[in-house]
Amino acid sequence: MNRAIAYQEQDCSLTLQEGLDIYYSLLDSYEDKSIRIDRIIDNDGSTTMRDHDCTHVIFGLDTSLEQEAMLDTWTIYGTKFNWISILKYSIANKDLRRLYIVFFKKLGLKGFIQLYKNVRPVKNKIRKRTKMMKKKWPYNCSKDLFNQKICDLRNDYGIKILNDRDRLVKKVEWLD
């Protein structure tokens, strides 16, 4: 992703909902046509996927596999989340399972190892930033957060997102 994304500015004045709408539009216009990434819809009664998508916005990350790998670190160290509920969700949602299969077929084990080697220095930087946060982001987003400005939320939680240069890492090669 080379184009500017509004929520990737530290002081973004959009609401969380507006940022989420932009994030969803990125899925619709994903540049790599060899892989189709559709928006994964939550199972009935769940907001887990929507909440995951909100973490992309609040931590300023796009839909690329590299930035998804960066998000793992933000989520583990910078949010309040429940491993059990996320694992149960991953197993229960057939669209998410299908996406994992596509990724493994398109990358292979070597590709995933390379992906994490490429983003490791950034993950270390993210870990340091999570330690400076005022409080952890609530992985399960309450409705009142969606009407608040992203810049205000980042200020409230002490979130300092990565800049363009920090997010720039070598892309992993997809298998044919």
C-alpha positions as CSV (number, residue, x, y, z in Angstrom):
1,M,0.0,0.0,0.0
2,N,1.7,3.2,-1.1
3,R,-1.2,5.6,-0.9
4,A,-1.8,7.8,2.1
5,I,-4.3,6.5,4.5
6,A,-5.9,9.2,6.7
7,Y,-6.0,7.1,9.9
8,Q,-2.2,6.5,9.6
9,E,-1.6,10.1,10.7
10,Q,-0.9,10.4,14.4
11,D,-3.3,13.3,14.8
12,C,-6.1,12.0,12.6
13,S,-9.3,13.9,13.4
14,L,-11.6,11.3,11.9
15,T,-13.9,9.3,14.2
16,L,-13.1,5.7,14.9
17,Q,-16.1,4.8,12.7
18,E,-14.8,6.9,9.8
19,G,-11.4,5.3,10.1
20,L,-13.1,1.9,10.2
21,D,-15.0,2.7,7.0
22,I,-11.7,3.7,5.3
23,Y,-10.1,0.4,6.5
24,Y,-13.0,-1.5,4.9
25,S,-12.6,0.4,1.7
26,L,-9.0,-0.8,1.6
27,L,-10.2,-4.4,1.6
28,D,-12.4,-3.6,-1.3
29,S,-9.5,-2.2,-3.3
30,Y,-6.8,-4.6,-2.3
31,E,-4.0,-4.2,-4.9
32,D,-2.7,-7.7,-5.1
33,K,-5.1,-9.4,-7.5
34,S,-3.5,-12.8,-7.0
35,I,-5.2,-13.0,-3.6
36,R,-8.7,-11.8,-2.7
37,I,-9.2,-10.5,0.8
38,D,-12.8,-10.0,1.5
39,R,-14.1,-8.4,4.6
40,I,-14.8,-11.1,7.2
41,I,-18.2,-10.7,8.7
42,D,-18.7,-11.6,12.4
43,N,-20.6,-14.6,13.4
44,D,-24.0,-13.9,15.0
45,G,-23.7,-12.2,18.4
46,S,-20.0,-11.5,18.0
47,T,-18.0,-8.4,17.3
48,T,-14.6,-10.0,17.4
49,M,-13.7,-9.3,13.8
50,R,-15.0,-5.8,13.9
51,D,-13.0,-5.2,17.1
52,H,-9.9,-6.6,15.3
53,D,-10.5,-4.3,12.4
54,C,-10.7,-1.4,14.9
55,T,-7.2,-2.3,16.2
56,H,-5.9,-1.7,12.6
57,V,-7.3,1.8,12.7
58,I,-6.3,2.8,16.3
59,F,-2.8,1.5,15.8
60,G,-2.6,3.0,12.2
61,L,-2.0,-0.2,10.2
62,D,-3.3,-1.2,6.7
63,T,-4.5,-4.5,5.3
64,S,-1.1,-5.8,4.1
65,L,0.2,-9.0,5.5
66,E,3.3,-7.2,6.8
67,Q,1.2,-4.7,8.8
68,E,-1.1,-7.5,10.0
69,A,2.0,-9.1,11.4
70,M,2.9,-5.8,13.1
71,L,-0.6,-5.7,14.6
72,D,0.0,-9.0,16.4
73,T,2.5,-7.2,18.7
74,W,0.2,-4.2,19.2
75,T,-2.6,-6.6,20.2
76,I,-0.6,-8.9,22.5
77,Y,1.1,-6.1,24.4
78,G,-1.2,-3.0,23.9
79,T,-4.7,-4.4,24.3
80,K,-6.9,-6.1,26.8
81,F,-7.9,-9.3,25.0
82,N,-8.8,-12.8,25.8
83,W,-6.8,-15.6,24.1
84,I,-9.6,-18.2,24.6
85,S,-12.3,-16.1,22.9
86,I,-10.1,-15.2,20.0
87,L,-9.0,-18.8,19.5
88,K,-12.7,-20.0,19.7
89,Y,-13.6,-17.3,17.2
90,S,-10.8,-18.3,14.8
91,I,-12.1,-21.9,14.8
92,A,-15.8,-21.0,14.6
93,N,-15.6,-18.5,11.7
94,K,-15.4,-20.4,8.4
95,D,-14.4,-17.3,6.4
96,L,-11.4,-16.7,8.7
97,R,-10.4,-20.3,8.5
98,R,-10.5,-20.1,4.7
99,L,-8.4,-17.0,4.7
100,Y,-5.7,-18.8,6.9
101,I,-5.6,-21.6,4.4
102,V,-5.2,-19.2,1.5
103,F,-2.3,-17.5,3.3
104,F,-0.5,-20.7,4.0
105,K,-0.9,-21.9,0.4
106,K,0.3,-18.5,-1.0
107,L,3.2,-18.1,1.5
108,G,4.3,-21.5,2.6
109,L,6.2,-22.0,5.8
110,K,9.3,-20.3,4.4
111,G,7.2,-17.3,3.5
112,F,5.8,-17.0,7.0
113,I,9.3,-17.3,8.5
114,Q,10.5,-14.6,6.1
115,L,7.6,-12.4,6.9
116,Y,8.3,-12.4,10.6
117,K,12.1,-11.9,10.0
118,N,11.2,-8.8,7.9
119,V,9.0,-7.3,10.5
120,R,11.0,-8.2,13.6
121,P,12.8,-4.9,14.0
122,V,9.4,-3.1,13.8
123,K,7.9,-5.5,16.3
124,N,10.6,-4.5,18.8
125,K,9.8,-0.9,18.3
126,I,6.1,-1.6,18.8
127,R,6.8,-3.4,22.0
128,K,8.6,-0.4,23.4
129,R,5.7,1.8,22.4
130,T,3.2,-0.4,24.1
131,K,5.2,0.0,27.4
132,M,4.7,3.8,27.1
133,M,1.0,3.6,26.7
134,K,-1.1,5.2,29.5
135,K,-3.5,2.2,29.4
136,K,-4.3,-0.8,27.2
137,W,-6.8,-0.4,24.3
138,P,-10.0,-2.4,25.0
139,Y,-9.9,-5.1,22.3
140,N,-13.7,-5.3,22.6
141,C,-14.8,-1.9,21.5
142,S,-17.8,-0.3,23.2
143,K,-20.1,1.6,21.0
144,D,-19.2,5.0,22.6
145,L,-15.7,4.7,21.1
146,F,-17.0,4.8,17.5
147,N,-18.0,8.5,17.7
148,Q,-14.8,9.7,19.2
149,K,-11.9,11.2,17.2
150,I,-9.0,8.9,16.6
151,C,-6.5,11.5,17.8
152,D,-8.4,11.9,21.1
153,L,-8.5,8.2,21.6
154,R,-4.8,7.8,20.9
155,N,-4.1,10.6,23.3
156,D,-6.3,9.1,26.0
157,Y,-4.5,5.7,25.7
158,G,-1.0,7.1,25.0
159,I,-0.8,5.4,21.6
160,K,2.1,6.6,19.4
161,I,1.6,5.0,16.0
162,L,4.4,4.1,13.6
163,N,5.2,6.6,10.9
164,D,5.5,5.8,7.2
165,R,9.2,5.0,7.5
166,D,8.7,2.7,10.5
167,R,6.0,0.7,8.6
168,L,8.2,0.3,5.5
169,V,9.5,-3.3,5.5
170,K,10.5,-5.7,2.8
171,K,7.4,-7.4,1.3
172,V,7.2,-11.1,1.5
173,E,7.0,-13.0,-1.9
174,W,3.8,-14.9,-2.7
175,L,4.0,-18.4,-4.2
176,D,2.4,-19.0,-7.5
